[in-house]
Amino acid sequence: MHVTLSHYCPTAASLLFEHDGPIEIVEGPPPIAGLEIPEGLDARESLPPLASATRLMSFQEFSDWETAQIAMLSKRVARDWPVFGNVVARYLAAKLFASWAAYQGDGTDAVLKLVDVAESRLKAEVARQCAAAGRALDADLLKEAIRQSDLFLVHRADSRLLSAPE
């Protein structure tokens, strides 16, 4: 079972600022026996995501792909976010890992598109938050920009449109 969080939740957003160290995928505790599967996208009966238009990945290949992409994400984000780059990288890694876009769109391409859309939305929200507050970006403004980005991406936007092939 993979779990993704909405960073509209103040606690989830705060966790992005609290971690120190490299971004990595960590194993959580096993599900509690006897309890129902949490509500969400149930992909247990799905085929693995697409590697290309004509080839499925194995689930292990997909996990390896996620790990490799998350490792590269920090380097890509550092260019555009010299301040708070580690926070933004963790936010975007959360969009990449266990992404519903892999199953609703065209596999890995849809996941990468969602990460790009999330970063674009975050940049727009940062600009909006800074303009409204009349000050430069700080941790509080970034946290609110992340929350508002996820409010749109996770709770208001049509996820099928966000992951649709171009």
C-alpha positions in Angstrom: 0.0 0.0 0.0 1.3 3.5 -0.9 0.0 6.6 0.8 0.2 10.1 -0.5 -0.8 13.1 1.6 -2.5 16.3 0.7 -0.3 19.2 1.7 -3.4 21.3 2.1 -3.4 19.7 5.6 -1.3 22.1 7.8 0.4 19.2 9.5 1.5 17.6 6.2 2.7 21.0 4.9 4.7 21.5 8.1 6.4 18.2 7.7 8.0 19.4 4.5 9.9 22.0 6.5 10.9 19.7 9.4 12.9 17.0 7.7 16.6 17.3 7.4 18.7 15.2 5.1 18.2 13.6 1.7 14.9 12.8 0.2 14.2 9.1 0.3 11.4 6.7 0.1 10.8 5.1 3.5 8.8 2.1 4.6 5.9 2.8 6.9 4.3 0.4 9.3 2.2 -2.4 7.9 -1.5 -1.9 7.6 -3.5 -2.8 10.7 -5.0 -6.2 10.3 -8.8 -6.3 10.3 -9.2 -2.7 9.2 -10.5 -1.6 5.9 -8.2 -0.3 3.2 -8.2 3.5 3.4 -10.4 5.4 0.9 -8.5 6.4 -2.3 -7.3 5.1 -5.6 -7.3 1.3 -5.3 -4.9 0.1 -8.0 -4.6 -3.5 -6.7 -6.3 -4.9 -9.8 -4.6 -2.5 -12.2 -1.8 -3.3 -14.6 1.6 -1.6 -13.8 2.1 1.9 -15.3 3.2 2.4 -18.8 6.9 2.9 -19.6 6.0 4.0 -23.1 3.0 4.0 -25.3 3.6 0.3 -26.1 5.2 -1.2 -23.0 4.1 -1.7 -19.4 6.6 -1.6 -16.6 6.8 -4.2 -13.9 5.9 -2.9 -10.4 9.6 -3.3 -9.5 10.6 -1.2 -12.5 8.2 1.4 -11.5 9.5 1.5 -8.0 13.1 1.8 -9.3 12.0 4.6 -11.7 10.4 6.5 -8.8 13.6 6.1 -6.7 15.8 7.4 -9.6 13.5 10.3 -10.4 13.3 11.4 -6.7 17.2 11.3 -6.6 17.3 13.6 -9.7 14.6 15.9 -8.5 16.7 17.6 -5.9 19.3 18.6 -8.5 16.7 19.9 -10.9 14.9 21.9 -8.2 18.0 23.5 -6.8 18.5 25.6 -9.9 15.0 27.2 -9.7 14.7 27.4 -6.0 18.0 28.6 -4.4 16.1 29.4 -1.2 13.9 26.6 0.2 15.0 24.2 -2.6 15.0 21.3 -0.1 11.4 22.0 0.9 10.2 22.4 -2.7 12.0 19.2 -3.7 10.3 17.3 -0.9 6.9 18.7 -2.0 7.5 17.7 -5.6 8.8 14.3 -4.6 5.5 13.7 -2.8 3.8 14.4 -6.1 6.0 12.0 -7.9 5.9 9.0 -5.4 2.9 6.8 -5.5 1.2 9.1 -8.0 -2.3 8.4 -9.1 -1.3 10.1 -12.4 0.6 6.9 -13.4 -2.7 5.0 -13.5 -5.0 7.7 -14.8 -2.7 9.0 -17.5 0.0 7.6 -19.7 2.3 6.2 -17.0 5.6 7.8 -16.2 5.0 10.7 -18.7 1.8 11.6 -16.8 3.7 11.6 -13.5 6.4 13.9 -14.8 3.7 16.2 -16.2 2.0 16.3 -12.9 5.3 17.2 -11.2 5.8 20.0 -13.7 2.2 21.3 -13.2 2.7 21.2 -9.4 5.9 23.2 -9.7 4.3 25.8 -12.0 1.3 26.1 -9.7 3.6 26.5 -6.7 5.5 29.3 -8.5 2.3 31.1 -9.2 1.1 30.7 -5.6 4.4 31.9 -4.3 4.1 35.1 -6.4 0.5 35.6 -5.3 1.4 35.1 -1.6 4.4 37.4 -1.7 2.4 40.1 -3.5 -0.5 39.9 -1.1 1.8 40.0 1.9 4.0 42.7 0.5 7.2 40.9 1.4 9.8 38.5 0.1 9.3 34.7 0.3 9.7 33.3 3.8 8.8 29.9 5.3 5.3 31.0 6.3 4.5 32.3 2.8 5.9 29.2 1.2 3.9 26.9 3.4 0.7 28.8 2.5 1.6 28.6 -1.2 2.1 24.9 -0.9 -1.2 24.5 0.9 -3.0 26.5 -1.8 -1.3 24.6 -4.6 -2.5 21.3 -3.1 -6.0 22.7 -2.5 -6.2 23.2 -6.2 -4.3 20.1 -7.5 -5.7 17.5 -5.1 -9.1 18.8 -4.1 -10.4 21.1 -6.9 -8.8 20.2 -10.2 -10.0 17.2 -12.3 -7.2 14.7 -11.8 -7.9 13.0 -15.1 -7.3 16.3 -17.0 -4.1 16.9 -15.1 -2.8 13.5 -16.1 -4.2 13.4 -19.6 -1.7 12.9 -22.5 -0.8 16.1 -24.3 
